[in-house]
Amino acid sequence: MIDYLLAPYNSYSFIQILMESIAAILGILSVYFATKENILVYPIGIISTIIYTILLFQWQLFGDMFINLYYTIMSIYGWILWKKNNVSSQILNTRLDKNSFYTLFSIFIGSMILIMIIYIGHYALETHTIGIELLKKLSWINYVDSITTSTFLIAMYLMARKSLFNWHFWILGNSIAIPMFLEKGYAITAFQYLIFLILAIRGLIEWKKEKCF
């Protein structure tokens, strides 16, 4: 089991392993601050996502790279929004109206299509194939990656808006991401998502306890 988790790191440089470890630690800290409704969630998270964006580009995991780039942008948006409002006294949105549902659905479908286009374009350039043969070359991980990425995009958007439902999407996405990253060979990141899952469950409980009556 240990060999299975550590074997992929034999091909990584010391710098890459160090960067992944730092990004994972900062990511965990960021989620912890989110559970406490502490604005430090954003500056710490920005550093983590920038590091991951660089690493994922090197690993050619474009779906994950896209989501971390999006995290960085949304973290800046959320930071401004939380700073503008009184975070501690802001009432959490505990309902999703029809407009919110359509917005989330659009984000989910739109991001899935965009990520699959990125993967298809990458494989087309790499293999010089098109059509059905190209689709056959896509791994199941590519499809799962597009789903988890879309789920996380919604979670990040809802967190910036301080909606209670952000935790439901974090829990769903993290549950899928753990085995996916293990299969990809990134044990450090998979462990990070396990901690994320635990913190997301805790965050949901704490936000409900504080704001729901």
C-alpha positions in Angstrom: 0.0 0.0 0.0 2.8 2.4 0.9 4.7 1.6 -2.3 1.5 2.2 -4.3 1.1 5.7 -2.7 4.8 6.7 -3.0 5.8 5.1 -6.3 4.6 8.0 -8.5 6.8 10.4 -6.6 9.9 8.7 -7.8 9.6 10.6 -11.1 9.0 14.0 -9.4 11.6 16.5 -8.5 12.2 17.6 -4.9 10.9 21.0 -5.7 7.6 19.5 -7.1 7.1 17.4 -4.0 7.9 20.4 -1.7 5.5 22.6 -3.7 2.7 20.0 -3.5 3.2 19.6 0.3 3.1 23.4 0.9 0.0 23.8 -1.3 -1.8 21.0 0.5 -1.0 22.4 4.0 -2.1 25.9 3.0 -5.2 24.4 1.3 -6.2 22.6 4.6 -5.6 25.8 6.6 -7.8 27.7 4.1 -10.7 25.3 4.5 -10.3 25.4 8.3 -10.6 29.2 8.2 -13.7 28.8 6.0 -15.4 26.7 8.7 -14.8 29.5 11.1 -16.0 32.2 8.7 -12.6 33.8 8.9 -11.5 36.0 6.0 -8.0 34.4 6.1 -9.6 31.6 4.0 -9.0 33.8 0.9 -5.3 35.0 1.1 -4.1 31.6 2.3 -6.2 29.9 -0.3 -4.9 32.1 -3.1 -1.3 31.1 -2.4 -2.3 27.4 -2.4 -4.3 27.6 -5.7 -1.5 29.5 -7.5 1.0 26.8 -6.5 -1.4 24.0 -7.6 -2.1 25.8 -10.9 1.7 25.7 -11.7 2.0 22.1 -10.7 -1.1 20.9 -12.5 0.1 22.6 -15.7 3.4 20.7 -15.4 1.4 17.4 -14.9 -0.9 18.2 -17.8 -4.0 17.9 -15.7 -5.9 20.7 -17.3 -9.2 20.2 -15.7 -7.7 20.5 -12.2 -5.5 23.4 -13.4 -8.6 25.2 -14.6 -10.4 24.8 -11.3 -7.4 26.1 -9.3 -7.1 29.1 -11.7 -10.9 29.7 -11.1 -10.3 29.3 -7.3 -7.8 32.0 -7.5 -10.1 34.4 -9.3 -13.1 33.5 -7.1 -10.9 33.9 -3.9 -10.2 37.5 -4.9 -13.9 38.0 -5.5 -14.9 36.4 -2.2 -12.2 38.3 -0.3 -13.6 41.6 -1.6 -17.1 40.5 -0.9 -16.4 39.3 2.6 -14.3 42.4 3.4 -17.0 44.7 2.1 -19.7 43.0 4.3 -19.6 42.3 8.0 -18.7 38.6 7.8 -19.6 37.6 11.3 -23.1 39.2 11.1 -24.0 38.3 7.6 -27.0 35.9 7.4 -26.3 32.8 5.4 -28.5 32.0 2.5 -30.2 28.8 3.4 -32.5 28.6 0.3 -31.9 28.4 -3.4 -34.5 30.2 -5.4 -35.3 29.5 -9.1 -32.8 32.1 -10.4 -30.0 30.7 -8.2 -30.8 27.1 -9.4 -30.5 28.2 -13.1 -27.2 30.0 -12.3 -25.7 26.9 -10.7 -27.0 24.6 -13.4 -25.4 26.9 -16.0 -22.1 26.9 -14.2 -22.1 23.1 -13.9 -23.0 22.4 -17.5 -20.9 25.2 -19.0 -17.8 24.2 -17.0 -18.2 20.5 -17.9 -18.4 21.3 -21.6 -15.4 23.7 -21.3 -13.2 21.1 -19.5 -14.1 18.4 -22.0 -13.2 20.7 -24.9 -9.8 21.3 -23.2 -9.2 17.6 -22.8 -10.4 16.8 -26.3 -8.2 19.6 -27.8 -5.2 18.4 -25.9 -5.5 14.8 -27.0 -6.3 15.8 -30.6 -3.0 17.8 -30.8 -1.1 15.0 -29.0 -2.4 12.0 -31.0 -3.5 13.7 -34.3 -6.8 11.9 -34.2 -10.4 13.1 -34.4 -13.9 11.8 -34.1 -14.8 8.5 -32.3 -11.2 7.4 -32.2 -10.3 10.5 -30.2 -13.1 10.0 -27.7 -11.9 6.4 -27.1 -8.5 7.8 -26.1 -10.1 9.8 -23.2 -9.7 8.2 -19.8 -12.6 7.7 -17.4 -10.6 10.1 -15.2 -11.1 12.9 -17.7 -14.9 12.5 -17.4 -14.8 12.3 -13.6 -12.5 15.2 -13.5 -14.9 17.4 -15.4 -17.7 16.4 -12.9 -15.6 17.2 -9.8 -14.3 20.4 -11.3 -17.9 21.6 -12.1 -19.0 20.6 -8.6 -16.1 22.6 -7.0 -16.8 25.6 -9.2 -20.4 25.7 -7.8 -19.1 25.2 -4.2 -16.6 28.1 -4.6 -19.3 30.4 -6.0 -21.7 29.6 -3.2 -19.0 30.1 -0.6 -18.2 33.6 -1.9 -21.9 34.3 -1.7 -22.0 32.9 1.9 -24.6 30.3 1.0 -24.9 27.3 3.4 -25.2 25.0 0.4 -21.5 25.5 -0.4 -20.7 22.8 2.1 -23.0 20.2 0.4 -21.1 20.7 -2.9 -17.7 20.6 -1.1 -18.7 17.3 0.5 -19.8 15.8 -2.8 -16.7 17.0 -4.7 -14.2 15.9 -2.1 -15.8 12.4 -1.8 -15.2 11.9 -5.6 -11.7 13.6 -5.6 -10.1 11.4 -3.0 -10.1 8.1 -5.0 -9.6 10.1 -8.2 -6.3 11.6 -7.0 -5.2 8.3 -5.6 -5.7 6.7 -9.0 -3.8 9.6 -10.6 -0.9 8.9 -8.2 -1.0 12.1 -6.1 -1.2 10.7 -2.6 -0.4 14.0 -0.9 -3.2 15.8 -2.7 -5.6 12.8 -2.0 -4.8 13.1 1.7 -5.5 16.8 1.5 -9.0 16.1 0.0 -9.7 13.6 2.8 -9.0 16.4 5.3 -11.1 18.7 3.1 -14.0 16.3 3.4 -13.8 16.1 7.2 -13.6 19.9 7.4 -16.5 20.3 5.0 -18.7 18.1 7.2 -17.6 20.1 10.2 -18.2 23.4 8.4 -21.7 22.4 7.5 -22.5 21.5 11.1 -20.9 24.7 12.5 -22.6 27.0 9.9 -26.0 25.4 10.6 -25.5 25.7 14.3 -24.6 29.4 14.1 -27.0 30.7 11.5 -30.0 28.3 11.1 -32.8 28.6 13.6 
